[in-house]
Amino acid sequence: MQAYNDGVLKLYEDVSKRSSFGAKENEANLQYVCKLNYAEMSQRQKDLEFAEQQGFSLSLKVKTPNCKLIKRRKKFKAFLEDGIYDVSYYDVTAENIFFYLEYIRARE
């Protein structure tokens, strides 16, 4: 059995819409999805290179149990104890989800 005891991740879907000229209509338009325990993962050189190729800075990589509420091709924000992160990429397996997170700012 896997342990996910490094903290709790609250996941929100970014449901903000864009105006006709491409600007976001409402930055704070986040919809709660689920709360998951997580385990921090090491950032391999391969992960850092992948992040760079995709155009984001990998701040943290975490593993959570799989959650059936996570839909592909959605944009998410992750709220952790130390701050708010953009979910830049995630990989879903039968048992786990691996989140590649980019730090945005501290929580208020």
Legacy VTK file of the C-alpha trace (Angstrom):
# vtk DataFile Version 3.0
C-alpha trace
ASCII
DATASET POLYDATA
POINTS 108 float
0.000 0.000 0.000
1.311 3.422 -0.970
1.621 6.280 1.511
0.463 9.778 0.622
1.452 11.559 3.810
3.328 14.683 2.703
0.251 16.910 2.714
-3.157 17.688 1.285
-3.789 19.091 -2.193
-7.072 20.869 -2.918
-7.770 20.816 -6.631
-9.811 23.453 -8.448
-10.791 23.609 -12.096
-10.140 26.921 -13.827
-13.505 27.625 -15.436
-12.794 31.224 -16.398
-13.958 32.183 -19.846
-12.191 34.346 -22.379
-13.746 37.377 -23.991
-14.008 37.758 -27.742
-10.557 39.398 -27.834
-8.873 36.692 -25.723
-8.732 38.300 -22.274
-9.918 36.306 -19.275
-13.310 37.509 -18.066
-12.842 36.490 -14.436
-9.516 35.378 -12.931
-11.106 34.098 -9.728
-13.476 31.691 -11.428
-12.367 28.421 -9.808
-14.604 25.428 -9.188
-13.715 22.974 -6.406
-13.011 19.434 -7.692
-11.598 17.341 -4.847
-9.155 17.072 -1.958
-6.328 14.516 -2.203
-3.464 13.453 0.030
-0.142 13.567 -1.784
3.423 12.302 -1.680
6.229 14.526 -2.952
8.234 12.980 -5.765
11.806 13.643 -6.794
12.273 15.788 -9.871
14.330 13.801 -12.327
16.430 15.488 -14.982
13.976 14.041 -17.509
11.093 15.846 -15.729
12.937 19.175 -15.728
13.758 18.853 -19.433
10.138 17.954 -20.210
8.909 21.022 -18.290
11.323 23.268 -20.151
10.183 21.846 -23.516
6.540 22.447 -22.556
7.254 26.014 -21.478
6.824 25.867 -17.710
9.024 25.823 -14.641
8.651 22.658 -12.557
8.414 23.728 -8.908
7.033 20.529 -7.416
6.067 17.035 -8.547
3.531 15.123 -6.444
1.725 11.794 -6.593
-1.872 11.309 -5.419
-4.317 8.425 -5.501
-6.339 8.367 -8.716
-9.505 10.443 -8.590
-12.208 9.696 -11.146
-13.316 13.349 -11.017
-10.172 14.401 -12.906
-11.022 14.847 -16.561
-8.425 15.086 -19.306
-7.651 18.408 -20.963
-8.933 20.504 -18.075
-6.993 23.364 -16.516
-6.483 23.048 -12.777
-5.061 25.010 -9.873
-3.688 23.199 -6.819
-3.850 24.705 -3.349
-1.197 23.279 -1.022
-0.222 24.340 2.476
2.543 26.669 1.245
0.886 28.221 -1.796
-1.099 28.110 -4.997
0.227 26.201 -7.988
-0.705 25.938 -11.626
-1.126 22.315 -12.689
1.057 22.508 -15.771
0.826 18.809 -16.622
-0.624 15.648 -15.099
-0.283 11.985 -15.904
-3.052 9.568 -14.930
-2.444 5.864 -14.269
-4.823 3.223 -12.925
-3.694 3.871 -9.335
-2.146 7.351 -9.295
-2.063 10.828 -10.724
1.300 12.551 -11.079
0.958 16.339 -10.951
3.653 18.648 -12.322
3.163 21.931 -10.483
4.403 25.452 -11.112
4.371 27.824 -8.137
2.167 30.898 -8.586
2.023 32.644 -5.195
1.602 32.239 -1.442
-1.859 31.648 -0.032
-3.573 34.595 1.604
LINES 1 109
108 0 1 2 3 4 5 6 7 8 9 10 11 12 13 14 15 16 17 18 19 20 21 22 23 24 25 26 27 28 29 30 31 32 33 34 35 36 37 38 39 40 41 42 43 44 45 46 47 48 49 50 51 52 53 54 55 56 57 58 59 60 61 62 63 64 65 66 67 68 69 70 71 72 73 74 75 76 77 78 79 80 81 82 83 84 85 86 87 88 89 90 91 92 93 94 95 96 97 98 99 100 101 102 103 104 105 106 107
